[in-house]
Amino acid sequence: MSRLEQIEQFVRDLEPRELAEFATWFEAYQARQWDNRFTSDVQKGALDALADQALGQLRAGKTKPL
């Protein structure tokens, strides 16, 4: 059985309260992972071209209010 299959089985076996606690923890974990990746991308300049394009469209009046 793979590690992923073991995790899946473990999650299936959790009691409802434990599953709720795990879900809360995992959601926070995923958010931290996303934040870390985003921060890394910003520091590397990986989003600079996209930001420049968006700002250019804003300056050119090619945007709509949300």
GIGIHU-V848379 format. One record per residue. N is the residue number from 1. RES is the residue in one letter. SS is DSSP state (A for helix, B for strand, O for the rest). OMEGA is omega in degrees with one decimal (none if undefined). Layout:
n	res	ss	omega
N	RES	SS	OMEGA
N	RES	SS	OMEGA
This chain:
n	res	ss	omega
1	M	O	-179.6
2	S	O	177.9
3	R	A	179.7
4	L	A	177.7
5	E	A	177.5
6	Q	A	178.8
7	I	A	179.1
8	E	A	179.7
9	Q	A	178.9
10	F	A	-179.7
11	V	A	178.1
12	R	A	-176.6
13	D	O	-178.9
14	L	O	172.2
15	E	O	-178.1
16	P	A	179.4
17	R	A	179.0
18	E	A	179.0
19	L	A	177.9
20	A	A	178.0
21	E	A	178.6
22	F	A	-179.3
23	A	A	178.0
24	T	A	179.1
25	W	A	-175.5
26	F	A	176.6
27	E	A	178.3
28	A	A	178.2
29	Y	A	179.5
30	Q	A	178.8
31	A	A	177.8
32	R	A	179.1
33	Q	A	179.9
34	W	A	178.9
35	D	A	179.7
36	N	A	179.4
37	R	A	179.7
38	F	A	178.9
39	T	A	178.6
40	S	A	179.3
41	D	A	178.5
42	V	A	-178.7
43	Q	A	179.1
44	K	A	-178.5
45	G	O	-175.9
46	A	O	-178.1
47	L	O	-175.8
48	D	A	-178.5
49	A	A	178.9
50	L	A	178.5
51	A	A	178.4
52	D	A	178.7
53	Q	A	-179.6
54	A	A	179.2
55	L	A	176.6
56	G	A	178.1
57	Q	A	177.2
58	L	A	-179.7
59	R	A	-179.0
60	A	O	179.3
61	G	O	-177.5
62	K	O	-179.7
63	T	O	177.4
64	K	O	175.3
65	P	O	177.9
66	L	O	none
